[in-house]
Amino acid sequence: MMNGSERRELRRMLAEPPSGERRDFRLSAGTLIAAMIDTPYYPPYAVDSLHCHNTLEVGVCVTGCGRIRTRTSEWTFSPGAVLLTPREVLHSQQNEGVLMTRWRYIEVNEDVLLSLAAERRLSAIRTLVESAGVGMFLPGGRSGEIPQLVQMMFDAKRRGGEESLPELSLFLLLILLLMARRTDDVALSIAADAPGLAPVEPALVYVSENYTREIRVSDMARSCAMSESYFRKLFARLMGMPPLEYVNRYRIHRALNLLRLTQEPIQNIAARCGFFSLAAFNRNFKRYVGKSPSNWRNGRQGQENGR
């Protein structure tokens, strides 16, 4: 029977060709958590390449939808989905749709984790890691309380910074124990489909093609061959927001891309994204992003210059 290191080596040989892109993290001896990353992705989405890390990665989808792919598996993700990817395993994430996609990632020093699991006699965690193969997936809606615990981890880190590391380690062990338990109940190789948006998809296309102009709910409803009252109710149920809120969110997400990729004046960007007054653009931007457009752009440029 193979030991843990032999299993990992076999897994690496089967899953990772030499051409796989590496995106490694700095590891410190004895430190369990290498990084915690809260990442928004904005449409239009670039194609993600197959890549691997030197860490075990726990990821939770907060918003958005798309597909996760390894060399042997593919899963459809939606909010609440949880992905565990062992170190050295190739994977890629293709975000889809017109809304922002957001993931929270916890990068774990796998050697420290296995040592800690042995020390605390947490055999379920060792079994989870060593049997994960090319990854384990819990579909959105079937991952239990794991997304809430990940949220609590990020909240604890914001409050305590480096001093929160002991608390974060306990959270992580609990999350992995829950994952080990959920794997007994969930068929991991079967992905849950993203919510069915087909009835309102013509309206989503209509918005993507006309967001620079005035959009009425009646026009969106007509594109779906529905009455306006029925369309409003159905759209809110499927999308989780009223139609005009979706339109404004879509416009803001387009504006975020222009702010990030161009030096165009903010007033021009507002007009290009369908806002007919700068005040309305600023108001909606701050509502959805939490900052003014100029502060967001300056902060983004500062981050990129510091890399």
C-alpha positions in Angstrom: 0.0 0.0 0.0 1.4 3.4 -0.9 2.2 6.0 1.7 1.1 9.6 1.6 4.2 11.0 -0.3 4.0 8.2 -2.8 0.3 9.0 -3.4 1.1 12.6 -4.0 3.9 11.8 -6.4 1.6 9.5 -8.4 -1.1 12.2 -8.4 1.5 14.7 -9.7 2.7 12.4 -12.4 -0.8 11.7 -13.6 -2.3 15.2 -13.4 0.5 17.7 -14.2 2.4 17.8 -17.5 5.7 19.8 -17.4 4.0 22.7 -19.3 1.6 23.5 -16.5 1.8 27.2 -15.4 2.9 27.6 -11.8 1.5 30.3 -9.5 3.3 29.7 -6.3 3.0 31.3 -2.9 5.7 32.1 -0.3 5.8 29.4 2.4 7.1 29.9 5.9 8.2 27.0 8.0 5.6 26.1 10.6 3.0 28.5 9.2 -0.3 26.8 8.2 -1.9 29.5 6.1 0.2 31.0 3.3 -2.4 33.5 2.0 -6.0 34.5 2.1 -7.3 36.2 -1.1 -10.6 37.8 -1.8 -10.8 38.1 -5.6 -13.4 39.8 -7.8 -13.4 39.1 -11.5 -15.0 41.5 -13.9 -16.5 40.7 -17.3 -15.5 40.4 -20.1 -13.6 37.4 -18.7 -10.2 36.3 -19.9 -9.6 32.6 -20.5 -7.8 31.1 -17.5 -4.9 28.7 -18.3 -4.3 25.4 -16.5 -2.1 26.2 -13.5 -1.0 24.8 -10.2 0.2 26.1 -6.8 2.7 24.9 -4.2 -0.2 25.0 -1.7 -3.5 23.2 -1.0 -6.2 25.6 -2.1 -9.6 26.0 -0.5 -11.9 28.2 -2.7 -15.5 29.4 -2.1 -17.6 31.1 -4.8 -19.3 34.1 -3.3 -21.0 35.4 -6.5 -21.1 34.5 -10.2 -21.0 31.2 -12.1 -18.8 29.3 -14.5 -16.8 26.1 -14.7 -13.8 24.6 -13.0 -11.6 22.2 -15.0 -8.8 19.8 -14.2 -7.2 17.4 -16.7 -9.8 14.7 -15.8 -12.8 16.5 -14.3 -15.1 19.5 -14.9 -17.6 21.1 -12.5 -20.1 23.9 -12.9 -20.0 26.4 -10.0 -22.5 28.8 -8.6 -22.6 30.8 -5.3 -21.7 28.7 -2.3 -19.7 26.2 -4.3 -16.5 24.9 -2.5 -13.4 23.6 -4.2 -10.5 21.9 -2.6 -7.4 21.6 -4.9 -4.3 19.8 -3.6 -0.9 21.2 -4.3 0.7 20.6 -7.7 -2.7 19.8 -9.3 -3.5 21.6 -12.5 -6.8 23.4 -12.7 -8.4 26.4 -14.4 -11.5 28.6 -13.7 -13.6 29.9 -16.5 -16.0 32.6 -15.3 -19.2 33.1 -17.3 -22.2 35.4 -17.6 -22.4 39.2 -17.3 -22.2 39.7 -13.5 -19.0 40.0 -11.5 -17.7 36.7 -10.2 -16.0 36.7 -6.8 -14.1 33.9 -5.0 -12.4 33.7 -1.7 -9.3 31.5 -1.5 -7.3 30.1 1.4 -3.8 28.9 0.5 -2.6 26.2 2.9 0.9 24.8 3.5 0.0 21.1 2.9 3.0 19.7 4.8 2.2 21.8 7.9 -1.4 20.7 7.6 -0.7 17.0 7.5 1.8 17.4 10.4 -0.8 19.2 12.5 -3.5 16.7 11.6 -1.2 13.9 12.8 -0.4 15.8 16.0 -4.0 16.4 16.8 -5.1 12.9 15.7 -7.4 14.4 13.0 -7.2 11.4 10.7 -10.2 12.6 8.7 -8.2 15.6 7.5 -5.3 13.4 6.4 -7.7 11.1 4.6 -9.4 14.0 2.9 -6.1 15.5 1.6 -4.6 12.2 0.5 -7.7 11.0 -1.3 -8.5 14.3 -3.0 -7.0 13.1 -6.3 -7.2 16.0 -8.7 -9.6 18.0 -6.5 -12.9 17.8 -4.6 -16.0 19.9 -5.3 -19.1 20.7 -3.2 -21.8 22.3 -5.3 -23.4 25.5 -4.3 -26.4 24.9 -2.0 -24.9 21.6 -0.8 -21.8 22.8 1.0 -23.6 23.4 4.3 -22.0 26.0 6.6 -18.6 26.0 5.0 -19.1 29.3 3.0 -20.2 31.0 6.3 -17.1 29.8 8.1 -14.9 31.0 5.3 -16.6 34.4 5.6 -15.9 34.3 9.4 -12.2 33.6 8.7 -11.9 36.7 6.4 -13.7 38.8 9.0 -11.4 37.6 11.7 -8.3 38.4 9.6 -9.6 41.9 8.9 -10.1 42.5 12.6 -7.0 40.9 14.0 -4.4 40.8 11.2 -1.4 38.6 12.0 -2.5 38.2 15.6 -5.5 36.3 14.3 -3.4 33.4 12.9 -4.2 30.9 15.8 -7.9 31.6 15.4 -7.7 31.2 11.6 -5.9 27.9 12.0 -8.8 26.6 14.1 -11.3 27.8 11.6 -9.4 26.1 8.8 -9.3 22.7 10.6 -13.0 22.9 11.2 -13.7 23.7 7.6 -11.6 20.7 6.4 -13.3 18.4 9.0 -16.7 19.5 7.6 -15.5 18.9 4.1 -14.4 15.4 5.0 -17.8 14.8 6.5 -19.7 16.2 3.5 -17.7 14.0 1.1 -19.6 11.1 2.6 -22.9 12.6 1.6 -22.2 14.4 -1.7 -21.3 12.8 -5.1 -18.3 15.0 -5.8 -17.9 14.0 -9.4 -21.3 15.4 -10.4 -21.6 19.1 -10.7 -24.7 21.0 -9.8 -25.9 23.1 -12.7 -26.0 26.9 -12.4 -29.5 28.3 -11.8 -31.6 28.1 -15.0 -31.7 31.5 -16.5 -33.1 30.5 -19.9 -36.5 32.3 -19.4 -34.9 35.7 -18.9 -31.7 35.2 -21.0 -33.1 37.3 -23.9 -33.4 40.2 -21.5 -29.8 39.7 -20.4 -28.6 39.8 -24.0 -30.8 42.8 -24.6 -29.1 44.6 -21.7 -25.6 43.7 -23.0 -26.4 45.1 -26.4 -28.2 48.3 -25.3 -26.7 49.3 -21.9 -25.3 52.5 -23.4 -28.9 53.7 -24.1 -32.0 54.1 -22.0 -33.5 50.8 -21.0 -37.1 50.3 -19.9 -38.3 47.2 -18.1 -41.1 47.0 -20.7 -38.4 46.5 -23.4 -36.7 43.8 -21.4 -40.0 42.0 -20.9 -40.9 42.3 -24.6 -37.6 40.6 -25.5 -38.7 37.6 -23.5 -42.3 37.7 -24.9 -43.7 38.3 -21.4 -46.0 40.8 -19.7 -44.1 43.4 -17.7 -45.7 42.4 -14.4 -44.9 38.7 -14.8 -41.4 39.5 -16.1 -40.6 41.6 -13.1 -41.5 38.8 -10.7 -39.7 36.1 -12.6 -36.6 38.2 -13.2 -36.3 39.0 -9.5 -36.7 35.4 -8.5 -34.1 34.1 -11.0 -31.6 36.9 -10.7 -32.0 37.9 -7.1 -32.6 41.5 -7.9 -35.1 43.7 -9.8 -34.5 44.3 -13.5 -33.4 47.9 -13.3 -31.0 47.1 -10.4 -29.4 44.5 -12.7 -29.1 47.1 -15.5 -27.3 49.5 -13.2 -25.0 46.7 -11.8 -24.2 45.7 -15.4 -23.3 49.3 -16.3 -21.1 49.7 -13.2 -19.2 46.5 -14.1 -18.6 47.7 -17.6 -17.3 51.0 -16.0 -15.0 49.1 -13.7 -13.3 47.6 -16.7 -12.9 51.0 -18.4 -11.5 52.5 -15.2 -9.0 49.7 -14.9 -7.9 49.4 -18.5 -8.0 53.1 -19.7 -7.1 56.6 -18.6 -10.3 58.0 -20.1 -12.0 60.7 -18.0 -14.6 59.5 -15.6 -17.3 61.7 -17.1 -16.7 60.0 -20.5 -16.8 56.6 -19.0 -20.1 57.4 -17.2 -21.7 58.4 -20.6 -20.3 55.4 -22.4 -21.8 53.1 -19.8 -25.3 54.5 -20.1 -25.4 57.1 -17.2 -26.7 60.4 -18.4 -25.5 62.4 -15.5 -22.2 62.1 -13.6 -24.1 62.4 -10.3 -26.2 59.3 -11.1 -23.0 57.4 -12.0 -21.2 58.4 -8.8 -24.2 57.5 -6.7 -24.6 54.1 -8.2 -20.9 53.4 -8.3 -20.5 54.1 -4.6 -23.6 52.1 -3.8 -22.2 48.9 -5.5 -18.5 49.3 -5.1 -18.2 51.2 -1.8 -15.9 53.9 -3.2 -16.1 56.8 -5.6 -14.9 56.1 -9.1 -11.7 58.2 -8.7 -10.8 56.6 -5.4 -11.3 53.1 -6.8 -9.2 53.9 -9.9 -6.4 55.5 -7.8 -6.4 52.5 -5.4 -6.3 50.0 -8.2 -3.4 51.8 -9.9 -1.5 52.0 -6.6 -1.9 48.2 -6.1 -0.7 47.5 -9.6 2.3 49.8 -9.3 3.3 48.1 -6.0 3.5 44.7 -7.6 
